[in-house]
Amino acid sequence: METVVFNTRGTCARTITFERDEDNRIHNIRFEGGCNGNLKAISKLCEGMTGEEISAKLLGNLCGTKGTSCADQLAKAVTQRA
């Protein structure tokens, strides 16, 4: 498994950490900062999904007038490759 640490931009959460397996399935998603309860829920709902599945559901989800959100940042993180 590959461990990924993604530095967010424009959100209350500062980083997103997760593991990606050989089938591009995402596991153990953790947000540092942000709305604790909501982000725990997003992490549970996305557990075991592929990066593409997460991106299809969450990309473009906005938080107020920020132009992004923690969910949107997760979508970007899981489709990014090193």
C-alpha positions in Angstrom: 0.0 0.0 0.0 1.1 3.5 -0.8 0.6 6.2 1.9 -0.3 9.6 0.5 -0.2 12.9 2.4 -2.0 15.7 0.5 -1.7 19.4 1.6 -5.1 21.0 1.0 -5.7 24.5 -0.3 -8.5 26.8 0.7 -10.1 24.6 3.4 -10.1 24.3 7.2 -8.5 20.9 7.0 -4.8 21.3 6.5 -3.9 17.8 5.2 -5.5 14.6 4.1 -3.7 11.3 4.6 -4.9 8.0 3.1 -3.6 4.7 1.8 -4.0 3.5 -1.9 -3.8 -0.2 -2.7 -2.7 -1.8 -5.9 -6.3 -1.7 -7.3 -6.4 2.1 -6.7 -8.8 1.5 -3.7 -8.6 4.2 -1.0 -8.3 3.2 2.7 -7.8 4.8 6.1 -8.7 8.4 5.1 -7.8 11.0 7.8 -8.2 14.7 7.7 -6.1 17.1 9.9 -8.3 20.0 10.9 -11.7 20.8 9.5 -15.2 19.8 10.7 -14.4 16.6 12.6 -17.8 14.8 12.5 -18.5 15.6 8.8 -15.0 14.5 7.8 -15.2 11.3 9.7 -18.4 10.5 7.9 -16.9 11.3 4.5 -14.0 9.0 5.4 -16.3 6.1 6.3 -18.4 6.5 3.2 -15.4 6.6 0.9 -13.6 3.6 2.5 -12.7 1.0 -0.1 -13.8 3.1 -3.1 -11.5 3.7 -6.0 -10.1 7.1 -6.6 -12.2 7.5 -9.7 -15.4 6.7 -7.7 -14.6 9.2 -5.0 -13.7 11.8 -7.6 -16.9 11.3 -9.5 -19.0 11.8 -6.3 -17.1 14.6 -4.6 -15.2 16.7 -7.2 -16.7 20.2 -7.4 -18.5 20.0 -4.1 -18.1 23.6 -2.6 -18.1 25.0 0.9 -19.7 28.4 0.9 -17.8 30.9 -1.2 -14.4 29.2 -0.8 -14.4 27.7 -4.3 -13.5 24.3 -2.9 -14.3 22.1 0.1 -12.7 19.3 2.1 -14.6 16.8 0.0 -13.5 18.5 -3.2 -9.9 18.4 -2.0 -10.2 14.7 -1.2 -11.4 14.2 -4.8 -8.3 15.9 -6.1 -6.0 14.1 -3.7 -7.2 10.6 -4.7 -6.8 11.2 -8.4 -3.3 12.8 -8.1 -0.3 10.6 -8.8 3.2 11.1 -7.5 
